[in-house]
């Protein structure tokens, strides 16, 4: 059995090492991977084809990326590492909107996960979510009533989606809904994937008030599907990395927003 330069054995371990590297770096050239792991470029492309099939990375000419595009969302493992200080700052601001006794709906975004980590002191509380990481995080909290939304499990997002999830949300009426989205431009929120959009839209309809959690990397971008106009949100919370032009656009469109300091 051959060993790569990392000292680990076998193609499956090499693929895991490649995935870890791409998720950390964001994008890597295929030729650089071939040199790093001391295998042929053809072998690297086979590895990348398999990782792409699993939804972990996305190939492009000359290399591979874990970063989102207008058509593809990033794997949850990459999103967990991306913009963490901004998401934490936004979550710190957002948690001030929640009061004991409320029913709160959280989507499958890593921004919502950052908010979920701050809920343990605000009890009693009902939390509804389709995000498995939030379910696991809050499952042991005695004073939080946790409602897990079922559906088809999607490993790319580590969440439950599909018709069953939509039907479950339509039967609810919550106080606050917190969602994030992949892109915002010209008064509209966007996402790359239609099955995600359908869940986010019904979440917005199920709440008395809606809050958009938006790190600055998503401003000024578009994606394939429109989720909702920004007028559908009672509040938008952005971090202080947002540039002045993006904030002026929100002001001119009468979008109520807050800036969270990182």
Buried (B, 14 or more C-beta within 10 A) or exposed (E): EEEBEEEEEEBEBBBBBBBEBBBEEEBBEBEBBBEBBEBEEEBBBBBBEBBEEEBBBBBEEEBBBBBBBEEBBBBBBBBBEBBBEBBBBBBBBBBEBBEEEBBBBBBBBBBBBBBBEBBBEBBEBBBBBBBBBBBEBBEEBEEBBBBBBEBEEBEBBBBBBBEEBBEBBEEBEBBBBBBBBBBBBEBBBBBBBEBBBBBBBBBBBBBEEBBBBBBBBBBBBBBBBBBBEBEBBBBBBBBEBBEEEBBEBBEEBEBEBBBBEB
